[in-house]
């Protein structure tokens, strides 16, 4: 497997050199990532798409996460981040169709790594259906959608459980659709500040879009 080289930054978001992905997570260097959240309007309700992380993933296996996300290599621009969307979901998206929520810095630490990210976060308004998703099995085990309002409330602990609908794959590669209840423990434990910024940013983006339409 080719060694991934990332640009590293100081606490003021200024580039200071490069390091391997392993070094970045072992030493806690700040680095750039690309996050894209899919949202859809269905039956008068805003829906948020989540990926189910593969059970083969080293970090946070079998948890629900950002629709598509990944590291930006030192040779890549932010625009190149759209490759992550196609690789993980099978859906080709033009960078011009994304809506930026800005750079959200955050830190996660566990026994295996120190993850200090400068996350370039985007929203994509999708009209795709579940059948349009073709996931990368070693990365993504399935795709689920939840009501944005429910997602916000389960993260803020206003609700304990919320329904989600989506699919996983059988051993033969078939999509197996199912509906289930999930709780906060089923989500990757990104910091509260990250989720708050994302949820607020998505709502502001949706509101701005509706004002333009009217």
N, C-alpha and C positions, 0 to 999 in steps of 0.2 A: 504494500500500500504506500502511495506517494506521501512523503512528509508534507504536512500543511504548514506554510509559513504565514504568520499574521503580523500586521503592523501593530506595534505597541505604543501606548500613549501614557503621558503623565496625568496627574489628577486635574490638570487644567485643559485636558483634551488636546494636548500638543503631541504630535508624533515624536518618539524618541529612539526608534529603531525597529528591529524585527525579532521575532522569536518563534519557535515551533509551537504548535497548539499544545503539546504536552507541557512545555515550559510555561506557557501563558497560564495554564490552569494550575500548575504546581506552585508557581511563584506569585500568582495573583496579579499579573500585568493587566492593565486596561487594554481592551481590544474591541474591534467593531463587529457587530452582528447585524443581520437583516431579519426583521419580523414582519409578517403580513397576516392580517386578520381579515377573513372573508365575512362580509355581512350581506344579508338578503332581506327583502321585504316580501313577506308571505302572508296573505289573508289579513292585511292591515297590521301585521306584527313584525318587528325587527328581529331577525334571527342571526345568531353567531355560529360560525362553523369552527369546530375543534378537531384536531387530529388526535388519534389514540396512538401513543408512542408504542413502538414495537416491543414485545417481551425480550427481544435480543439486545435492546439498547442498554448500555452500561449505566447511564444516568436516567433515573425516573422512568423505568419500564412500566408499561401498562397504565400510564396516567394520561389524562387529557391535557392538551397543550395548544399553543398558538397554531393556527391553520398551517402555516409553513414558516420555517425559520432556519437560519444557519449562519456560519461564520463567513466573514468577508476576508478573502486572502489578500496578501499584500499586493498582488498583481491585479486585483479587482476594484472596480468603482462600486458605489452604492447601486447604480443602475444594473450592475451584473447580478445583483441579488435576486432578480426575477428567476434566475436558473433554479433557485431553491424551490420556488413555487411549482415549476414544471416537474422537477425531479421528485418532489414529495407527493404532489397531488395529481400529476398527469395533465394539468390544465395550463395552457400557454397564456400568459398575461403580459401585456405591454406595460412597460414602466410608466408611460404617460397616463395610463388608466388608474394608477394608484394615487391615493390621497395621503400626504405625509402628516403624521402626528408629531414630527420632530425627532430629536435624539433624546431617548430616555436612559440616563445612566442608572445602573443598579448593581448591587453586589449580592451574590449568593455564596455561602460557604458550607461545605459538608466535609465529611471525613476524607473524601477522595480528591477534592479540588477547591480552589478559590476562584470564583467566576465573577470577574469585574468587567461588565459589558457596557459599551456605548452602543445602545440598540437603536438602529434606524427603523422606526416603526411606521407601518403603512396600513391603510384600510383599502380593501378592494370590494366594490359593490358588485356582487355577482348575481347572475340569473341562471347559473348552472344548477343542474339537479344532481342528486346523489349518484345517478348512473354515469354522470360525466367524469367522476373522480376515478383515477387509476393510480393507486398509491404504490410507493416504493416499499416492498414488504420488509426489507431489512431496517427501514427507518420508521415506517408507519403501518400500524396494524388495522386502521380503519378511520372513518370520518363520521363525526356526529354533529348534530346541530341542536342548539338550545335557544330559547327566547332570551334576547339580550337583557331584558328586564329581570328575568329569573337569574341569569348569570350574575348580574350586579348584586342581587339580593342574597344569593348563596355565598358570594365572596364576603359581603359585609355582615354575614351571619343573621340576616333578617329571615332567611329561610334555611331550613336544615337540609332539605332534599328538593331537587327539581327534576323534571322529566327531560330526557334527551332521546333523540331518534337518529339512527344511523346504521352503519354496517361494519362488520368485520369480514374476514375471509375464511372460507373453509380450507381444509388441507389441499383441496383440488383447485383453489383459486377463485371459487365462486363467491359472490357477494352475499352475505347472510345478513338480512335486515332485522333489526331488533329495536325495541324501545325499552329503556330502563331508567331507574331513578339513580341520580348521582348526588354526592355531597361534596363539600369543600375538600375532603380527603382524596377525592378522585382527580383533583386538579394538580398540575405541577405547582409546587409551592414557591412561585415567584414572589418577591417582596410585595407587601401591601401597597407600597408607593407605586410600584410598576402597574399593578392591576388598576389602581385608582386612576392613574394617568391615562391608561389605555381606555378604560370605560368612559371617563370624562371626555377624552378626545374623540371617541367614536360618536358619542351623543352630540357633541358640538358639530362634528362633520355632517351627521345626518340632519341636524337642524338647519345648518347652512345650506345644504342641498335642497331642502324643502322650501326654504325662503326664496331661493333662486327660481325654483319651479313655479312659485306663486307670483 
